[in-house]
Amino acid sequence: MILQIPAADFGAAALGGITRVVNGMPATNLLGLYLFEDGAVDDEIGIAVDSSGNGNHALTRSGWPNAVKTAYGVKTPDSNGLCFVTPIPLNPAGRQLTAFVCGVNHLEGNSSGDYNNWVGQSVTADMDTPGAQHPNDDAVVLNYDGTGTPGHYQLYDNGGTIQGAATTGSAGPATYDQNGVAGIDIDAVAGAVKLHQLGFAMASRSAAGIPAFYDGATDRGFLSFGPWSHGATRSVNDVIGEAYAVAIYGRSFSETEAQTYMQYLADRVALRGVTFP
């Protein structure tokens, strides 16, 4: 049966486009998607399976203990944290890279020198030793500051040699023991770094050191994700954080776009019973 509608004009109908998704996340420019949905509770997880279809599975860093499976994702096995290394270059030829992480920080708060690193570099000083300070030289890192009340995410640059300051951050998102989504966005084409947080304003910084470091050619190692402990001290908590999902894209995002993508990630995790403030 063919229905004909005389004089119909759909040119101004404002029909939405079609977004192709892979396991709940938009597929275009998706490099890696780690959902931690395999395994039973309390299993050791040494491989973070890439659910994007690209085969970019992440492995527990050599010398580090495996993450431990929970009902919602994976948790740190001790106060040093966990560290997965992906095969995704930190300095890609396209010079744009964004990593969104969904999880929770279990730091006790108001503890001097107590930080969680969520996204960083594989080839960096002392990362072979779980109990070291892990400054993550030289790269801009997605970091959670556990020294105050409340805690907050920030972009950390040890020495400020890349982004022109030690930290780029803003209030939020959720504080200790509250679930949230945050992202580090490297846009060396525009010479900027951005901190995205679900439900909160974007923070950004421009500096000459950003395009100089992320030049698209120099080997800067591979993207790693945690959380792992950064600083001279360790939390009194063995479980310093839980990772529910990580999505990595080979592009940069506007503030509005990032909010949409982070909501996609939160919606996927919410299917497991995770709630967000």
Beta strands, then each sheet from edge to edge (+ up, - down):
strand 1: 21-22
strand 2: 25-26
strand 3: 30-34
strand 4: 44-45
strand 5: 47-48
strand 6: 58-60
strand 7: 67-69
strand 8: 74-75
strand 9: 84-89
strand 10: 96-105
strand 11: 115-121
strand 12: 141-145
strand 13: 152-156
strand 14: 167-169
strand 15: 180-187
strand 16: 192-197
strand 17: 200-206
strand 18: 222-230
strand 19: 241-249
sheet 1: 1+ 2-
sheet 2: 3+ 19- 8+ 7- 4+
sheet 3: 3+ 19- 10+ 15- 16+ 17-
sheet 4: 5+ 6- 9+ 18- 11+ 12- 13+ 14-
end
